[in-house]
């Protein structure tokens, strides 16, 4: 087992955008792990229908 590694994981989330309203999209998290425990989220992004990559900072998490 590696001591320090980076893993990318994708999951569906409901997000809310000002322009589009509620949308369900795939959000990819890139996290740094130390001995199997998550230490830090390095980057979080989502891919649009047209293949464009956008940061998740412009839309809020919808609960």
N, C-alpha and C positions, 0 to 999 in steps of 0.2 A: 504494500500500500504506500502511496506517495504521501509525503508530509504536507506539501503545499501544492495545490492544483486549482485550475480554473474550469468551471463547468457552465455550459449554456443550457437553459431550460425554457421551453415555450409552453404557455398555457393560455386558455381563453379567459378574458376578463370583460366585464361590462364597464365601459367608460362613458363619460359625458363630455361632449365638446360643445362650445358655444355656438358654432356654426351649424353642426349636424345634429345636435341633440344626443340621445342615447345611442351608443353603438357597441356591439359585441365584436371584439377583435382579438387577434393573437398577440400577446405581449411576450417578448423574449427578455429574460433576465440573464446577465452575465455576472456570476458570483465567484468570489475567491473563497476557497475552503482550506482550513488548516486541520489536519487529522480527522477529516470527515465532517467537521462542523463549519457552517457558513460564518465567515468573518466580515465580509464587506460586499455590497452590491456595487460592481464597477460601472455597469451601464444597463439601462432599461430602454427598450425601443419597441416600436410596432411597425408593421409593414402594411401599407394601404392596398386597396384592391388593384391599383395600377402598378404595384411593385416598388413604390416609393418608400423609403425608410424615414420614419419620423420619430422624434424623441417623445417620451410620454409626459413631458413637462407641460405641454400645451393643453392636455385634457385631464380632467379630474376623474378619480375613481368613483364609480357609481355604486352605491350600496343599496 
